[in-house]
Amino acid sequence: MQEKNGTLKAKKWLRDRFKASGIEGFTPSEALELLLSYSVTEKGLKAASKALFERFRDLNSVLAADENELKSTKGVPRKAASLISAIKKMREGYIAGAGPKLETVNEKKDAIRLLRASLKGLKGERLLAIYLNARNEVLSTELIHDGNIESPVAVSRKAVELAIRHNARAVVFIRAVPGALSAETPSERQLARTLERAALAIDLLVHDHLIVCKKTPFSGRDEGWLHAAKAGARIAAEDDIG
């Protein structure tokens, strides 16, 4: 019981110190003990840290070690080995930029393809948005409104809130109007411009406002409905959506 209480006190001391001043000032052994404090439950921190340093010699070698080697180290719990291995994989993958690639939207057909499942068999009207980062990589696809839009201002407010939540730099709006023969109506044009004005207020670039109806998908950008795109910033226009 005394050893367990000592371990708990050591955990609290390490975490409080890290919270107060960060990792600066930690020795390599203390840094490893801090990491182990989130997984070591049965063995003492110092015993596990000592065992790892005796086998791998330094902290960098510990963090780079194979998971099976870590698990086979006497005195190191399996949870601790898994945690260290997970950090290694995250460092190699996400931090090094080799994480999963995000899908990109560079053309109108990319946006339609991305939301094809949401549009398939659609009977009612919908407004959807594809939020993008500065490289046109997809951060999220969202349903902004389901049904007829009576208040463009309220809809644009929700679109902006979602953009802020996803830290988006650009957006493609897709308005699905399955029963319409033509998308060129004053109300649709007004909706596109209201959405664009709201987006500009937070420096969000509207790449396009696409409308899917019975005819070929309609591009508000191509028809001059949107005005704020910079040269080279908008997605490429193609007549054949596929």
N, C-alpha and C positions, 0 to 999 in steps of 0.2 A: 504493500500500500504506500509506503514511504517513497519507493522508487517511482511509482505511478504519479504521486503528487509532485515529485521533483520534475518529472517529464512535463507535466502540465504547466508548471511554473516556467520551465525553460521555453515552452512553446509560446506562452503569453509574453514573456520578455522579448523573444525574438520578433514576434509579430508587432508588438507595440513599438519596438525600436524601428522596425521597417516602416511602419505607418507614419512615424514621426519624422524620419529623416531619409527614407529611401534606403537603397542598398549601399550607399557611400559609407565607408568606414567599416563594413563587414569584412572579416577575414574570409578566405576561401572556405575554411571549415565551418564558419558561422553561416555563410551563405548557403552551404549545402544543408546544414541543420535547419535553416529556415524553410527550405524546400521540403525536406523530409518531415517537417512538423505537420504538413497537411496530409500525410499518409501513414506515418509511423504511429501505431497504436499499442503494440505489445512490447517492443524493444525500446530502449532508451535512444534518444537522438544522438548522443555522443558515440554510443557503441556502433550504431549503423553508419554514422559519418566516418568513424575511424576505420571500419571494415572496408568501406569504399575507397578511402584514400590509400590504405595499405595495398589494395589490389591495383588501383588505376593511377596512383601517384599524384594526380592533380585534378582540379575541378573540371577543366576543359575535357580531360579524358573521361571523367565520370559522365559528363553530359553527352559525350559522343559515343558512349559504350553501347554495345548491342544489348537488347532487352534480355536475351537468354543469359548473357554474361552477368548482367545485374542480378537476375533472379538466382543465379547459382552462387552468388556471393553470400557466404555465411553471415548471418546477423542482419541481412537486409530483407524486410518483408516484401512479398510479391507486389503489394499495392504500391510500395515506394518505387520498385523497379518499373512498374507500368507507368507511373507518373513521370519519371525521368525520361522514359522512352517516348512518351507522348509529347513531351516538350521538345525532344530532339526532332521528332517527325514534323511538328509544327514549325520549328525553326527552319528545317530544310525545305518545307513546302510553302507555307503561307508567307513567312517573313522573307524568304529568299525569292519570292515571286513565282514559285512553281506550283501554286495552289490551283484548284480547278478553274479553268478558263470560263469567263462569263460570256454568255451569248451576246452578240452585237446586233444592232439595228442600223444598217447603213443605207437601206433602200426601202421603198414602200412595201415591196413584197415580203421583206423580212418582218415587218410589223404585222402584216396580214397572216403570215405563216405562224408567227408566235402566238397569235390569239385565235387561230383557226378553231381550236377546240371550244373556246368560249362562244364563237359565232355560229358553230354548226347547229342546224336545226332551230335557230333562234326565231321566235315569233314576235316577241315584244321589242321595244326600243331599249338600247343600252348605250351608256357612255363609258368607255374604258380608257385607261391611260397606261402607257409603257414609260416608266421612269428610267432615265439613263444617267451614267456618269459622264465625265468630260471626254471619255474615249468612246462614247456611244455604246457602252456595255450595259446590259440590262440589270438594273438593280431590283426592280419589282414590276409586276403587272397588277393593276388594281381596277376593280369595278367602281367607278365614280358614282354612277346613278343608274337605276333600273326603272324603266318606264318613261313616260313623257316628261319633258323638262319644262316646268312652269316658272322656275326662278333660276335663270342663268347665273345670277350673282351668288346664290347659295351653293350652287354646284361648283362654281369656280373657287369658292372659299374652301370647300372640301378638297379640291384638286391641289390647291396650294398647301394645305395642311399635310397632305400625304407626301408632297414633294419635300417639305421640310423634314418630315419624319425619316425619309430615305436619303436625305442629303443629296438630292438629285441636282444635276446641272442642266438637264434637258428633258424634254418629254415629247411623246407622240400621242395625240388624242385620236381615238377611233370611235366614231359615232355609228352605231348599227341601227339602220332604219329599214328593216327587211321588206316592209310593205310598200315602200316608196319607189316610184318609177324614176324620180329625179331627186338629187340632193340639193339642187340650186334653189333654195328658198330663202327669203329674208330672215326667217327665224334661225335657220342653221348658220347663216353668215353672222348674225348677231351673236350667237352662242360662241362661235369660233373667236370672234374679236374680244368678247368678254373674258373668255379663258386666257387669251393672249395677254390682255392688259393686266390681269391678276398675276400671271406668271412673271411678267416684266418687273412687277413690284418687288420680287425677290430674286431678280436676275436669273430667272429660269427661262431657257430658250425653248420655244415651241418649234420643233422641227417640222411638224405637219399636223394638219387636222383632217384626218381621213374619214370619209363617209362611205359606209358599205350599204348599198341598196340593191335593187334588182339589176341595175346596170353595172358596168365596170366601176370598181371603187373610185371614188371622187377625191381629188386632192385639193384641199383649200389652199395649200401653198402654191400649187401650180396655177390656180385661178386668181391669185392675188388677194386672197382673203386675209393673209397674214403679212405683216410689214416689218417685223423686227429682226429677221434673220440676217446675220452678217455674211459676207461673201465667203463661200466655201463651207459654211456651217450647216446648212440644211442637208437633209438626206437626199440622195440622188433620186431624180424623178424618172420613172419608167412607165410606159403606156401599158405594157403587158404585165399584169399582176400575177398571172399564173394560177 
